[in-house]
Amino acid sequence: MREMLNECTLLKTICEQIRFCFWSFVGKISNKEYQSLEIDIRHLDLLIDVLLSKISIDTYLKNYYIMSPPSEEYGNACGYPPGILTLENNKKSCVHVSDDVHNFIEVLAVCSGNIKKYICNRNYEAIKEEIYYNHNVPSLIESNIKELIEYYLDIECKGFKARFSMEAIQPYLDIWEKIRLQLGG
């Protein structure tokens, strides 16, 4: 009988999958495999929808399997990334996130929206930059450690503001302010 994992472990697995998406974008851009970026953005959107409780893990998996056929590159029997097996074994579970981390899920949603714009505009370097400044967000969702959040707000957000246009940053500003208020500052 399969053992059901606790919500914390499921959240960690989903965050691992988000990191997998981020690095898949970077790898595909480095290899000039631009045509397959649409699959990664759809994968990222599905993971965000699971975290926002818009879809179930089961629905996510059905869509993931349609988008991503098994690949030998993962070196395991199923041909899928290891986290997929964890989710498969817990597809009837729900992932509930606390209000504390909900704002970080909104950050990921904005990131995904910006990446979609960059894909349409074929601005692949901007995708890599967007990922660079947001790659720690899954860790913030998992840990919710005040010092890491302060680092994100003080260092990553300032770097983001310095590198991107106001159009790209505008959707983040309100969320960053909510996060700062949550921290008490």
Secondary structure, DSSP 8 states (H G I E B T S, - for coil): ------HHHHHHHHHHHHHHHHHHHHHHHHTT-GGGHHHHHHHHHHHHHHHTTSS-HHHHHHHHHHHS---GGG-STTSS-HHHHHHHTTTT------HHHHHHHHHHHHHHHHHHHHHHHT-HHHHHHHHHHHTTHHHHHHH--HHHHHHIIIIIHHHHHHHS-HHHHHHHHHHHHHHHHHTT-
